[in-house]
Structures are given as C-alpha cells and as structure tokens.
Amino acid sequence: MSDVVAADELRLLIERIERLEEEKKGIADDIRDVYSEAKARGYDAKIMRQIVRLRKMETHDRQEMEAILDTYKAALGL
C-alpha cells in the first residue's frame, strides 16, 4: 500500500468517525430534550434514567442485582 493510499484511507476513516461523533452528539441532545419534556410533565428524569438502565440489563443480571440490593438494604435496616 502506498503512502498516498494509506493517507487517503486514514483521512476517510477519520472523517467517518467525525461524522458519527456529530450524529452521536445530536442523538444525545435529542435524548436530553426528551428527559426535559418528561420532567416538565411531572416525571422524575433521574428515575426514568434508572429504568432505562435496568431495561438494558439481562433479566438474570437485573434479578441478581436486585437480590443483592435487597440483602444489603436488610442488613442496614432500610
């Protein structure tokens, strides 16, 4: 591979990454707007974020985490 071809390939890869980063920023802004809208409607955005995180988890991982949390809460009298 010649140096010119390698440089062109590298430039194209960097430009793709830059475009994707810009798209990612736009999506993050959209998500933030949805949480703001939810908050304006009386929902708790912090709790909604936790729910989204929990829904991403596998069922068995979530159940295990909840069981450990319950054990810790019981140990602390919560």
C-alpha positions, 0 to 999 in steps of 0.5 A, a space after each residue: 500500500 502506498 503512502 498516498 493510499 494509506 493517507 487517503 484511507 486514514 483521512 476517510 476513516 477519520 472523517 467517518 468517525 467525525 461524522 458519527 461523533 456529530 450524529 452521536 452528539 445530536 442523538 444525545 441532545 435529542 435524548 436530553 430534550 426528551 428527559 426535559 419534556 418528561 420532567 416538565 410533565 411531572 416525571 422524575 428524569 433521574 428515575 426514568 434514567 434508572 429504568 432505562 438502565 435496568 431495561 438494558 440489563 439481562 433479566 438474570 443480571 437485573 434479578 441478581 442485582 436486585 437480590 443483592 440490593 435487597 440483602 444489603 438494604 436488610 442488613 442496614 435496616 432500610 
